[in-house]
């Protein structure tokens, strides 16, 4: 006889396959779909979302969960049951009509954003965003009422289970107490050096080839993934077919290069999730911040380290051409340059947290109803002036319209970027304890021990453990932001 647990597994494996289709279609929407396909694609994705929601909220599942509690399950199966029940409970809070409306509004807002951002059309964007915010507030209220938490915390829990805005305020508050001074010290220290800027143009094809070689260096499995171009870099698809994207500028190859390294970190995590549990929630990535820790581990801890930059330098020169700015003594400080700017995805790792905290504070106030969409530009400029000394008045394109996340209602996502940076620093510290010679290995191109450590401690566990337990298992303690500060001070004030 089939147990209740086994029947639940079959249902979630079906959902996983439908999710597979939605993920690939979503990638196509952002990469190769012609503009005329937007409305029909949005309707198709909304229909799929409703179908999956109806499957996940089938009343019969409630009795199956009750029965499955009596099944004899090992620890992995118990973790999987917990994740299935959590997904069921989360979905059951929302009516299908809201799921459909939010999907349609998100598709409409995201597609229009692609033209509105280059045109600096805040008013056009705001019109669509207001509908997304309205529906996101409705969702947040339903979740908050059921969970007994604030509206923002209810959405935050979707991305980072167990995290609260109170914890974020404490962690980010501490960060804000010392980061501005460290940022000023690093900028002042670097002003005493002459750092040459590369002179383009840099051929797009050469940049693509450089990205592909770096992906190969970082162990990307091209049999189960590929590199494309999109308006906003991302990692999508499914573990068996991971799609990463970047964007190119003929005047700046470093942005695309580091973007590829970042997204490859996401991809390596996806490609190494536990295959033996494929299709089940326990096989999925633990959380958004843990996912981000893997991309920032690759980009910041590894990718901008002196040892790694020395290793890849010959490839960079071979494909980008010889020039004084790309001589190794200039190339390394160039990639570690601290220079506060407008764009989050191009920010150095010292100023990056300021971008994240700004967005966190705005989106939390927006979801809680403390501000409205029309208040965003002025508040954005105020916070950019305070944290980075940058004026964004009238520049919506490079200000509050630069990110894709709010277009589809992904409120609660932004904090996970800086949490991920903290996790990454803590993980790399643990790596250095476990593999004392790791920097020598990196400089000689032997990255396998590093990848083996990540697979053993993070990748292979999927969602088997909570975020806190996963960190304890890997590093011996829960989140400790001190390692992030230690890393920044060592790289920017000592090296």
C-alpha positions, -999 to 999 in steps of 0.1 A, spaced: 0 0 0 11 36 -7 17 56 25 4 91 30 40 104 28 46 86 -5 14 101 -20 25 136 -9 58 130 -25 42 122 -58 21 153 -57 52 175 -50 71 158 -78 43 167 -102 45 203 -90 82 202 -95 78 192 -131 53 220 -137 76 244 -119 104 232 -143 83 243 -173 74 276 -157 111 283 -149 123 277 -184 95 297 -200 103 325 -175 139 325 -186 129 326 -223 106 356 -214 136 376 -202 161 365 -228 148 356 -263 110 362 -264 100 388 -289 82 418 -274 49 409 -290 47 377 -270 46 394 -237 8 395 -231 2 359 -242 32 347 -222 21 365 -191 -14 349 -194 1 314 -199 23 318 -168 -6 331 -148 -26 301 -158 2 278 -148 5 296 -115 -32 291 -108 -30 254 -118 -1 248 -95 -17 267 -67 -49 247 -70 -29 214 -70 -10 226 -39 -41 237 -20 -62 206 -27 -81 200 5 -71 163 4 -35 172 12 -45 183 47 -56 148 57 -25 133 40 -3 156 61 -21 144 93 -17 108 82 19 112 72 28 123 108 22 87 118 44 72 91 78 59 100 102 84 85 140 89 86 155 123 93 156 133 56 120 123 51 110 142 81 127 173 68 110 168 35 76 164 51 82 197 70 91 215 38 61 201 20 38 211 48 52 245 50 47 250 12 11 238 15 4 261 44 19 291 27 -1 284 -5 -34 277 13 -33 313 27 -39 328 -8 -70 326 -30 -63 315 -66 -77 349 -78 -50 367 -60 -23 344 -73 -35 350 -109 -38 387 -105 -4 391 -90 12 370 -117 -5 390 -144 4 424 -128 40 412 -123 44 401 -159 29 434 -172 51 455 -149 83 436 -156 78 437 -194 70 474 -195 100 481 -172 123 470 -199 113 500 -221 105 524 -193 138 522 -176 159 532 -206 134 560 -212 137 572 -176 98 569 -175 91 569 -138 54 579 -142 47 550 -165 66 526 -143 48 539 -111 14 532 -126 22 495 -130 41 493 -98 11 506 -78 -9 476 -88 19 452 -79 22 469 -45 -15 468 -39 -16 430 -46 16 424 -26 0 442 4 -31 420 1 -9 389 1 12 402 30 -19 409 51 -33 374 45 0 359 55 5 382 85 -30 374 99 -23 337 97 12 338 111 7 365 137 36 387 124 39 420 106 31 422 69 67 427 59 79 398 81 53 375 65 69 382 31 105 381 44 98 346 57 91 334 21 127 341 12 146 336 45 126 313 68 130 323 104 144 358 98 126 388 111 128 426 105 138 430 142 168 408 136 176 426 104 174 460 121 198 448 148 223 433 123 220 461 98 221 487 126 254 473 137 267 473 101 257 510 97 276 519 128 310 510 114 307 506 76 306 543 66 340 550 84 355 519 69 343 530 35 358 564 39 391 549 51 393 526 21 385 554 -4 411 577 12 437 549 11 431 541 -25 432 578 -35 470 577 -28 474 551 -56 472 557 -93 448 532 -108 445 532 -146 411 526 -161 409 502 -191 402 518 -224 377 501 -247 360 492 -268 361 456 -257 344 432 -282 313 416 -270 324 382 -284 356 384 -265 338 392 -233 315 362 -239 345 339 -244 361 352 -212 329 346 -193 327 310 -207 363 303 -197 357 316 -162 326 295 -159 347 265 -169 374 274 -144 347 276 -117 334 241 -125 301 251 -143 285 220 -160 278 230 -196 260 197 -201 233 211 -177 233 248 -183 242 277 -205 250 315 -206 227 341 -222 221 378 -222 193 397 -204 184 432 -193 192 422 -157 217 394 -148 202 364 -131 204 327 -126 173 307 -135 160 275 -148 163 242 -128 192 222 -114 192 199 -145 191 230 -169 206 261 -152 204 293 -172 226 322 -162 227 356 -179 248 387 -180 248 420 -199 277 435 -219 290 470 -224 318 476 -249 332 502 -226 334 480 -194 342 443 -195 347 440 -157 310 444 -150 300 414 -172 331 394 -160 322 397 -124 285 393 -132 293 359 -147 314 348 -118 285 359 -94 258 340 -114 281 309 -117 281 308 -79 244 305 -80 246 279 -107 271 257 -90 248 255 -60 219 245 -82 239 220 -102 251 203 -70 218 200 -51 210 165 -40 200 145 -70 187 115 -49 159 137 -36 152 154 -70 117 169 -74 111 171 -36 112 203 -15 141 189 6 163 189 -25 158 226 -31 182 254 -20 180 262 17 171 299 14 176 330 -7 204 343 16 222 309 15 218 310 -23 233 345 -24 261 334 -1 272 310 -28 273 336 -56 291 361 -33 315 334 -22 325 330 -58 324 367 -67 337 384 -36 356 359 -14 371 340 -43 367 361 -75 382 393 -62 409 377 -41 445 384 -51 452 347 -57 423 342 -81 429 374 -100 466 365 -105 454 331 -118 429 344 -144 450 375 -154 466 358 -185 431 348 -198 419 384 -194 448 398 -213 445 372 -240 409 381 -247 407 418 -238 441 428 -252 473 442 -237 472 477 -223 487 494 -193 455 492 -173 455 454 -176 490 448 -164 487 426 -133 499 453 -109 470 475 -120 445 448 -127 442 435 -92 436 469 -74 413 478 -103 390 449 -95 392 458 -58 385 495 -63 362 511 -38 341 537 -56 305 544 -44 282 546 -74 246 546 -85 242 510 -96 238 482 -71 249 453 -93 281 471 -102 289 482 -66 320 473 -48 316 451 -17 321 479 7 294 502 -6 271 473 -17 254 469 18 243 505 17 224 498 -15 207 468 1 198 485 34 183 514 14 160 491 -5 152 471 26 141 502 45 120 515 16 103 482 7 94 475 44 78 509 47 60 504 14 45 470 24 36 483 59 17 512 43 40 539 58 48 553 24 33 550 -11 48 544 -45 49 581 -53 71 587 -22 99 563 -35 120 587 -56 125 614 -29 131 588 -2 156 570 -25 175 602 -31 175 611 6 190 577 16 215 577 -13 227 611 -2 230 599 34 247 566 29 269 572 -2 268 610 -9 252 605 -43 225 626 -59 198 607 -78 172 635 -83 155 630 -117 176 600 -125 151 573 -121 168 550 -146 199 547 -124 180 552 -92 147 536 -81 140 519 -114 173 500 -118 162 467 -102 138 441 -115 127 427 -81 98 450 -73 83 445 -107 69 411 -98 63 418 -61 95 402 -47 93 422 -15 115 407 13 142 396 -12 167 425 -9 179 419 26 191 385 16 219 400 -5 238 414 25 229 384 47 244 363 19 276 384 20 279 378 57 273 341 53 299 340 25 326 356 47 318 332 75 320 302 52 353 313 37 367 318 71 357 282 79 373 270 46 406 286 56 405 268 89 398 235 72 422 240 43 450 263 55 468 262 21 436 272 2 451 305 -12 481 287 -26 458 262 -42 437 290 -57 468 307 -72 479 274 -88 444 268 -102 435 239 -80 400 249 -70 386 214 -65 393 212 -27 374 244 -23 344 230 -43 346 198 -24 343 216 9 312 236 -4 296 204 -17 302 186 15 290 214 38 264 233 18 254 221 -16 246 184 -10 222 192 19 195 211 1 169 220 26 176 192 50 186 216 77 175 250 88 197 279 78 210 282 114 218 245 116 234 245 82 257 273 93 265 256 126 273 223 108 296 241 84 312 267 106 305 258 142 283 288 149 252 306 137 255 339 118 284 360 131 287 393 112 322 398 127 337 377 99 323 400 73 339 430 90 371 411 94 372 402 57 365 438 46 391 453 70 418 428 58 411 433 21 407 471 20 428 483 49 456 457 52 464 442 18 
